[in-house]
Amino acid sequence: MDLSKNITTFGIAFILSIAIFGTFRALERNSISKSIFELNLEKLKLKTESKLEMLWKHYSYTNENMQLPEGLSFKNIVENAFIIDESLQEQILGLNKIYLDLISHGTDSSYFIEILNTYGPFVGM
């Protein structure tokens, strides 16, 4: 009887150990995937920022030699104008759509025109 009780206790402890291990592995995977999404979002922000800056320089050179207002950067624009309080996946999808639109349409992109309409009147020439 004592042996039976020890085997049962060992079995329960073993199953509990596996359950705890499985939980930690799941949390670890979730943490890793979140980190990957955050890294992808940051890369996409940098790419979008760079593309906006290039388009702005092209537009300002061919039109009015405009510059962004003092203290405003393309990073601020990407962070504040395009990133909405959504899940990481939704932010990535939305920003990717904007980036692809900027690539496809250049200064005719609706997003670039929105930036011109928003910040254009405040630029120093």
trRosetta pair geometry for C-beta under 8 A, 3 or more apart (Angstrom, degrees):
i j d omega theta_ij theta_ji phi_ij phi_ji
1 4 5.5 -51 -150 33 33 115
1 5 6.5 34 151 -20 65 103
2 5 5.7 -52 -150 34 33 112
2 6 6.5 34 151 -19 64 105
3 6 5.7 -54 -149 36 32 112
3 7 6.4 32 153 -19 65 105
4 7 5.8 -53 -147 35 30 110
4 8 6.4 30 153 -18 63 107
5 8 5.7 -54 -148 37 31 112
5 9 6.3 31 153 -18 65 107
6 9 5.7 -54 -144 38 30 111
6 10 6.1 32 155 -19 64 107
7 10 5.6 -53 -145 39 30 112
7 11 6.2 35 153 -23 64 106
8 11 5.6 -52 -147 34 30 114
8 12 6.4 28 155 -17 64 104
9 12 5.9 -54 -147 37 30 109
9 13 6.2 28 154 -16 64 109
10 13 5.7 -58 -145 40 30 110
10 14 6.0 32 155 -22 66 108
11 14 5.7 -54 -145 35 27 112
11 15 6.3 25 157 -15 64 106
12 15 5.9 -55 -146 38 30 108
12 16 6.1 30 154 -18 64 110
13 16 5.7 -56 -145 40 29 113
13 17 6.2 35 154 -24 64 106
14 17 5.7 -52 -148 33 29 114
14 18 6.6 28 154 -17 63 104
15 18 5.8 -53 -150 36 32 110
15 19 6.4 34 151 -20 65 106
16 19 5.6 -53 -147 36 32 113
16 20 6.3 31 155 -17 66 105
17 20 5.9 -55 -147 38 29 109
17 21 6.2 30 154 -19 65 108
18 21 5.6 -54 -145 39 31 113
18 22 6.1 34 154 -21 64 107
19 22 5.7 -54 -147 36 28 113
19 23 6.4 31 153 -21 62 105
20 23 5.6 -53 -150 34 32 113
20 24 6.5 29 154 -16 65 105
21 24 5.9 -57 -150 38 31 109
21 25 6.3 31 152 -19 65 107
22 25 5.7 -54 -146 36 31 112
22 26 6.3 32 155 -20 65 105
23 26 5.8 -54 -149 35 30 111
23 27 6.4 28 154 -16 64 106
24 27 5.7 -54 -146 39 32 110
24 28 6.2 37 153 -23 65 106
25 28 5.5 -53 -147 36 31 115
25 29 6.4 31 154 -18 65 104
26 29 5.8 -52 -147 36 31 110
26 30 6.3 32 153 -19 64 107
27 30 5.6 -54 -146 37 32 113
27 31 6.2 34 154 -20 65 106
28 31 5.7 -55 -149 36 29 112
28 32 6.3 28 153 -18 64 106
29 32 5.6 -54 -146 37 32 111
29 33 6.2 28 157 -16 66 106
30 33 6.0 -54 -144 38 29 107
30 34 6.3 31 154 -20 63 106
31 34 5.7 -53 -147 35 29 112
31 35 6.4 31 153 -20 63 106
32 35 5.6 -54 -151 35 32 113
32 36 6.5 34 151 -21 65 103
33 36 5.5 -49 -149 33 36 114
33 37 6.5 38 152 -18 65 102
34 37 5.7 -53 -150 37 34 111
34 38 6.3 34 152 -19 66 106
34 88 6.9 144 -146 0 70 162
35 38 5.6 -53 -146 37 32 112
35 39 6.3 34 154 -20 65 106
36 39 5.7 -54 -148 37 30 112
36 40 6.4 31 153 -18 64 106
37 40 5.7 -55 -147 38 31 112
37 41 6.3 33 153 -21 65 105
37 88 4.2 78 143 139 131 139
37 89 6.5 -61 -140 -67 134 64
37 92 6.6 -107 -161 -38 86 140
38 41 5.7 -52 -148 35 31 112
38 42 6.5 31 154 -18 64 105
38 88 6.4 -70 -69 -132 61 137
39 42 5.8 -54 -149 36 31 111
39 43 6.4 32 153 -18 65 105
40 43 5.7 -53 -147 36 32 112
40 44 6.3 31 154 -17 65 108
40 92 5.8 23 114 -120 114 132
41 44 5.7 -58 -147 39 30 112
41 45 6.3 37 152 -24 65 103
41 88 6.1 -104 -44 -158 139 88
41 91 5.7 27 -125 108 127 118
41 92 5.3 -99 -85 -80 82 87
41 95 7.0 97 -144 38 75 150
42 45 5.5 -49 -148 31 33 115
42 46 6.6 32 154 -18 64 103
43 46 5.8 -56 -153 36 32 111
43 47 6.4 30 152 -17 66 107
44 47 5.6 -51 -143 38 34 111
44 48 6.1 33 157 -18 66 107
44 92 6.3 134 10 -137 161 72
44 95 5.0 106 136 116 128 126
44 96 6.1 -65 -141 -73 139 73
44 99 6.3 -113 -165 -36 90 150
45 48 5.9 -58 -146 39 28 109
45 49 6.1 32 154 -22 64 109
45 75 7.4 57 159 -137 108 75
45 78 5.2 128 -155 140 83 141
45 79 7.3 42 -148 -70 129 72
45 83 7.6 -2 -101 -60 113 129
45 95 6.8 -42 -75 -167 62 153
46 49 5.6 -52 -144 36 29 115
46 50 6.3 29 156 -18 63 107
47 50 5.8 -55 -149 37 29 111
47 51 6.3 27 154 -17 64 107
47 99 6.0 38 109 -137 110 138
48 51 5.7 -54 -145 38 31 110
48 52 6.2 33 155 -19 65 106
48 78 5.2 127 100 -119 118 127
48 82 7.2 -104 152 68 155 168
48 95 6.0 -93 -43 -176 152 100
48 98 6.3 38 -130 103 132 110
48 99 4.7 -98 -87 -87 92 97
48 102 7.0 122 -140 20 75 153
49 52 5.9 -56 -148 36 27 111
49 53 6.4 27 154 -19 63 107
49 73 8.0 15 -154 144 118 94
49 74 4.5 127 -157 119 79 110
49 75 5.3 16 -121 -80 141 60
49 77 7.7 139 -115 61 77 95
49 78 5.0 -74 -73 -23 85 145
50 53 5.8 -55 -149 35 30 112
50 54 6.4 30 154 -18 64 106
50 74 7.8 143 -55 109 22 150
51 54 5.7 -55 -148 37 32 111
51 55 6.3 29 155 -16 66 107
51 99 6.4 122 26 -143 155 77
51 102 4.9 103 135 124 133 137
51 103 6.7 -67 -140 -67 145 74
52 55 5.8 -57 -145 40 30 108
52 56 6.0 33 155 -22 66 108
52 74 4.7 162 89 -151 121 123
52 77 6.5 -157 153 87 163 138
52 78 7.0 -159 3 -61 149 98
52 102 6.8 -68 -71 -140 66 152
52 112 7.2 -179 -126 -105 77 87
52 115 7.0 141 -150 -72 117 174
53 56 5.7 -53 -144 36 29 113
53 57 6.4 30 156 -19 63 105
53 74 4.8 -95 -60 -30 91 160
54 57 5.9 -54 -149 35 29 110
54 58 6.4 28 153 -16 63 107
55 58 5.6 -55 -147 39 32 111
55 59 6.0 30 155 -18 67 109
55 102 6.5 -109 -35 -167 150 104
55 106 6.1 171 -120 -169 111 64
55 107 5.4 167 -169 -76 103 74
55 109 7.7 -38 -145 24 162 121
55 112 5.6 -86 139 -122 148 137
56 59 5.7 -56 -143 40 28 110
56 60 5.9 22 160 -14 66 111
56 66 7.5 -95 -178 86 90 104
56 68 7.3 6 176 -51 154 97
56 74 7.3 -146 0 -85 144 119
56 115 7.8 -80 -84 121 106 137
57 60 6.0 -57 -138 42 26 105
57 61 6.0 28 160 -22 63 110
58 61 5.9 -58 -146 35 25 111
58 62 6.4 4 163 -2 62 112
58 106 7.7 -59 88 -173 150 111
58 107 6.5 -130 96 -51 112 124
59 62 6.4 -71 -146 46 25 96
59 63 5.7 -12 169 10 66 123
59 66 7.4 -26 108 40 94 115
59 107 4.8 145 -80 -120 109 134
59 112 7.6 169 -49 170 149 124
59 116 7.4 -108 158 -88 157 123
60 63 6.3 -70 -124 53 24 92
60 64 6.2 -64 -145 67 64 66
60 65 5.4 70 162 -136 89 17
60 66 4.0 -122 -119 43 110 73
60 67 6.9 90 -153 -61 160 46
61 65 6.6 53 -104 -93 35 65
63 66 7.2 -10 85 -8 105 106
64 123 7.9 110 104 93 126 138
64 125 6.1 -68 155 -117 101 122
65 125 6.3 91 87 -155 86 84
66 120 7.1 -41 -143 -134 162 69
66 123 4.3 17 -164 147 106 157
66 124 7.9 126 -158 68 64 38
66 125 6.1 -48 -104 -95 58 80
67 123 6.0 149 65 -168 43 101
67 124 5.6 -31 65 68 101 83
67 125 7.4 159 18 -98 83 32
68 72 4.7 -128 163 86 115 102
68 73 7.0 124 107 -99 161 27
68 74 7.5 -137 -59 -52 156 68
68 119 6.6 -18 -131 166 80 138
68 123 6.5 -69 -113 -117 21 92
69 72 4.8 57 66 12 84 124
69 119 6.9 -133 -2 -163 103 98
69 122 4.8 -32 -54 134 133 106
69 123 6.2 -119 -53 -106 71 41
69 124 6.4 109 -110 -14 55 92
70 124 7.2 37 -30 -9 84 138
72 76 5.5 -112 -156 62 65 145
72 77 7.2 65 173 -49 101 91
72 119 6.9 -179 139 -136 159 131
73 76 4.9 110 56 1 71 97
73 77 7.3 -130 103 -2 45 86
74 77 5.2 -47 -150 34 43 117
74 78 6.3 44 152 -19 69 101
75 78 5.9 -53 -148 36 31 109
75 79 6.2 27 155 -15 65 111
76 79 5.8 -61 -144 42 28 109
76 80 5.7 -2 169 4 68 119
77 80 6.5 -69 -131 50 20 91
77 81 5.1 -13 -174 11 64 125
77 82 7.5 49 141 -6 67 101
77 115 6.2 38 -163 -126 138 118
77 119 7.3 -54 -100 -36 121 147
78 81 7.0 -45 -96 48 13 90
78 82 5.4 -38 -155 37 50 123
78 83 6.8 51 147 -21 64 104
78 95 7.6 57 -167 -134 99 117
79 82 7.7 42 2 49 6 82
79 83 5.5 -38 -154 28 38 129
80 83 7.3 -9 -50 45 12 89
81 114 7.4 152 -180 121 131 117
81 115 6.9 82 149 -93 174 86
81 118 7.1 165 -111 63 133 171
82 94 7.1 169 173 130 86 107
82 95 5.9 93 144 -104 124 83
82 98 5.5 -37 -141 -31 134 174
82 111 7.4 35 -94 -153 114 126
83 91 5.8 29 -140 -145 85 113
83 94 8.0 139 -111 90 45 126
83 95 6.8 6 -84 -70 78 118
84 91 7.3 -164 52 -100 63 83
84 94 7.1 -31 25 102 103 172
86 90 3.8 -89 144 91 130 130
86 91 5.3 166 72 -54 99 77
86 94 7.1 95 48 -5 151 140
87 90 4.7 91 54 9 80 103
87 91 7.0 -143 93 -6 40 87
88 91 5.7 -56 -148 36 31 112
88 92 6.3 31 155 -20 66 106
89 92 5.8 -54 -149 35 31 111
89 93 6.4 29 154 -16 65 106
90 93 5.7 -53 -144 39 32 110
90 94 6.1 30 158 -17 66 109
91 94 5.9 -58 -144 40 27 109
91 95 6.0 19 162 -11 65 112
92 95 6.1 -60 -140 43 25 104
92 96 6.0 28 158 -22 63 111
93 96 5.8 -57 -145 36 25 113
93 97 6.5 31 154 -23 62 104
94 97 5.7 -53 -154 30 31 113
94 98 6.7 28 151 -16 64 104
95 98 5.5 -50 -149 36 38 113
95 99 6.2 41 151 -21 67 104
96 99 5.6 -51 -144 37 33 113
96 100 6.2 30 157 -16 65 106
97 100 6.0 -57 -147 39 26 108
97 101 6.3 28 153 -19 62 109
98 101 5.7 -58 -149 37 29 112
98 102 6.4 31 153 -20 65 105
98 111 5.1 104 -148 -92 94 166
99 102 5.7 -54 -150 34 30 112
99 103 6.5 29 152 -17 64 105
100 103 5.6 -52 -147 37 34 112
100 104 6.1 28 156 -16 67 110
101 104 5.8 -57 -139 42 30 107
101 105 5.8 -15 175 19 68 114
101 109 4.9 116 139 -144 91 114
101 110 6.9 -49 167 36 140 84
101 111 5.7 106 96 4 129 120
102 105 7.0 -72 -124 55 18 80
102 106 7.2 64 -180 -100 53 21
102 109 4.9 -35 -99 -51 49 172
102 111 6.2 -66 -66 69 91 125
102 112 6.2 115 -118 -48 87 107
103 106 7.8 5 -174 -64 15 57
104 109 7.4 110 69 -91 75 102
105 108 4.5 -107 172 82 97 86
105 109 3.9 136 82 -74 114 69
105 110 7.6 31 89 -7 161 62
105 112 7.5 -159 101 17 102 121
106 109 6.4 178 69 -22 21 95
106 112 7.3 -34 137 3 37 163
107 112 5.5 -129 -141 126 41 152
107 113 8.0 95 167 -62 59 73
108 112 7.4 54 52 59 14 125
108 113 7.3 8 -164 -46 31 112
109 112 4.2 86 64 6 98 103
109 113 6.8 -166 90 -6 50 84
110 113 5.6 -53 -145 40 33 113
110 114 6.3 42 151 -26 64 103
111 114 5.5 -48 -149 31 32 116
111 115 6.7 34 150 -19 62 100
112 115 5.6 -50 -154 33 36 112
112 116 6.5 38 148 -18 66 102
113 116 5.5 -49 -148 36 36 114
113 117 6.3 35 152 -18 66 105
114 117 5.7 -54 -146 39 31 110
114 118 6.1 25 155 -16 65 110
115 118 5.7 -59 -143 41 29 108
115 119 5.8 -18 174 22 69 112
115 120 7.9 106 125 -36 57 87
116 119 7.0 -73 -124 57 18 77
116 120 4.3 37 -180 -50 62 126
117 120 6.2 -8 -82 19 14 119
119 122 5.6 -74 -162 48 55 106
119 123 6.5 72 144 -55 82 92
120 123 5.9 -39 -152 -5 35 115
